[in-house]
Amino acid sequence: MLDVTTLSSPGEVSILSLFLQAHIIVKLVMLGLILASVWTWAIIFEKVFTYRRTRAQMDRFEKVFWSGHSLEELYRSLQSRSNTAMAGLFVAAMREWKRSHETGALSMMGVQSRIEKVMDVTMSREAARLENRLLFLATVGAAAPFIGLFGTVWGIMSSFQAIAASESTNLAVVAPGIAEALFATALGLLAAIPAVIAYNKLSSDVAKIVMRMEGFADEFSAILSRQLEERS
């Protein structure tokens, strides 16, 4: 509960004073929202750099892949690396291709089906890697305004109790307590707005990356299918 003496200090309206004078529950709400906001921005920056690096890697791989290099040579140069995106699809498909030939698989349809299944699993894993922690942004965007509102409601109730104890309705007495309560809502919006915008943008980026991978998978599957027909 807010102290009556706190309410009677209308000059203290800085952000720090609003936090220090707030009820303990409101302080916990504010701290939680501040931590959520910091973690949100950390995720945003990490994802922006990750997606930029992934797109650059895909551009480099496509340039090499379509330059006419032998598939065997490209596979040997990549198989010992930690590959992601298109390179990961290529290595997984080629690995299954070579295993099928080493085991003497005779069914062209069976080999084609296994290669496509391997690429589907690889794409799912890559999409899961890219989408990791995006759910946190969605959760913050949805929950932060309500958490801030909870802090505001609690703070206003505490303010009214202190006002009743002081038996004064002077605006100079009421305003600081109301400002402290509304500060929690402001923090909730401050955390939620970037989270919602970033979630929508980053989800769109993931969808575009996955679409590029699906397009490559279809093209590479067609290439392998032609080679299987030539060898049969």
N, C-alpha and C positions, 0 to 999 in steps of 0.2 A: 504493500500500500504506500502511496506517495505521502511524504511528510508534508504537513501544513506549512512548515517554514520554507520548504522547497517551492510551494505554490506561491508564496508571497515574495518571490525573487524574480520579478518579471524581466529584469534586465538580462538575465542569463538565458540566452536563446541560441547559443552556439551548438553545433552538431555534437561536440563532445559533452557539453552540459546536458543536452537532451538525453544522451545515452546514460550518463552517470546518474541522472536524477530519476530515471525510469524505474518502474517496479521490476523485481528480480525476474519474474516470468517474461516481461517484455524485453528485458536485457538478453535472456536466453534466446528469445525469438530473433532479436536483432543479430546476435552473434551467429546463430544458425544461418540466417539469410546472407550475412556477410561472407561466411565460409562457402556457402553454396555459390555465391556470385564469383568468388575468387576461383573456385574449382571449375565453374562454368567457363570462365575466360581461359583457364589453363587448357581445358579440353578443346575450346575453339581454336586456339593457336596451334595446338598439337595436330589437330585434324587438318587445318589449312595447309600446314607444311607437309603432312603425310600425303594428302591428296595431290598436292602439287608435285611431290616427288614421284608418286605413283604414275601420274600422267606423263611425266618426263621419261620414266622408265619404259612405259608402253610405247611412247614415240620412238625411243631408241631401238627397242626390240623390233617394232614394225619395220623400221628402216633397214635393219639387218636382215630380217626375215624375208622381206620382199626384194632384197637386192640380188637374189639369185644364188646365195650361198647354199651349199649342200646341207640337207636336214641333219645328216649324220654328224657333220662337222659342227654345226650349231648346237646340236645336242651334247656333244662331247665337251664343248666349251662352257656349257651351262649346268651340266649335271652335278658338278661338285659344289655349286654355289647355292646360296639361300635365295630362291627365286620367288617372286610374287607376281600377281596380275597375269599378263599374257605369257610371260616367260615361264611362270609356274604351270600354266595350262599346257604349254608346249612340252615342257619336260615330263609332266605326268602322262600326257598322251604318248609321247615317244617311248617312255619307259614301258608302258603297257604294250605298245606295238612290238618292241624288241622281246619282251617276255613271251608274247604270243608266238613269235617266230622261233624263239629258242625252244619252246615246248612243242613245236610242230603242230600248232593249231591249224585245222583244215577248213573250218567253217568261216567263210568270209563275213557272213552276217554276224556270227558270234564275235569275231574280232572287232568288227565295226561297232557292235553294241557295247562291248566292254570299254572300248576307247571313249565312246560318247559318255558312258556312265562315269568313267574316271574324270573326264573334263567337267561334268556336272557337279561331281563331289568337290572338285578343286575350286570351281566357281563359287559354290556355296560357302566353302571355308574362307575364301578371299572376301566375299561379301560380309561374312560375319566379322572378319578382322577389321574391315573398313568401318562397319557399323558399331564396333565396340565403343561403349560409353555414350553413344548418341541417345540412348534411352534416358540417361541421366539428364540431358538437356531437356528432353520432353517432359520429364518428371518435374524439373525445376520450373519450366514454363507453365505447367498446369497447376502446381501446388503452391509456388511461392506467393502469389497474390492472396491466396486464402490463409496461408500461414501469417503473412503480414497483417491481414485483416483480423486474425485471431489476436495478435499482439495489440492491435489498435483497440479492439473491443475490451480486452482485459485492462489496458491502460486507461481507457475512458471510465470504466467501472471504478477503478482505483481512484481516479481523479474526482469522480462524483462523491465517493466516500470521504475523501479528504476535504472536499468543498463543504459537505454536510457537517463535518466535524468543525470546520472553521466558521460555519454559519455566515458565509459571505458569498455573494454571487457577483462580485465586482469582476469586470473583464480582466483586469490585471491579475487577479487571482486565478481565474479559470483558464486563461490562454496558455500558460506554460504547460500545464498538465495535458491539455488537449493536443498541443504541439508535440509533446513527447509520444503520445499515443499514435498520432498520425505519422510520425517518423517511421514507425514499423511498417505501415502500408507503403510508404515511399520506398523503403528498402526492398519490400516484396516485389514491387514493380521494377525496381532497378535490377533485381536478379532475374525476373521473369522475361522482360522484354528482349534482352539480348539472347536469352536461351531459346525463346520461340523463333526469333529471326534466324539464329544460327542453325537450329535444328532443321528448319525448312530448307535453308540453303545447302547445308551439308548432306542432307538426305537426297536432295536433287543431284549433288555431285556424285554420291555413291551410285545412284541409279544410272547416271551417264557412264561411269566407269564400268559398271556391270554390263551395260548395253554394248560397250565396245568389246568387252571380253566375250560376250555371247556371239557377236558378229565374227570375231576372230575364230571362235570355236567352230562355228558353222563352216567357215572357209577352210579351216585346217582339216576338219572332218571330211570335207569334199575332196581335198588333196589326198588324204590317206585312202579314201574310198577308191579313187582312180588308181592309186598304186597297188591296192589290193586286187583290183580287177586286172591290172596288167600282169601281176604275178600269178594269178590263178589260171 
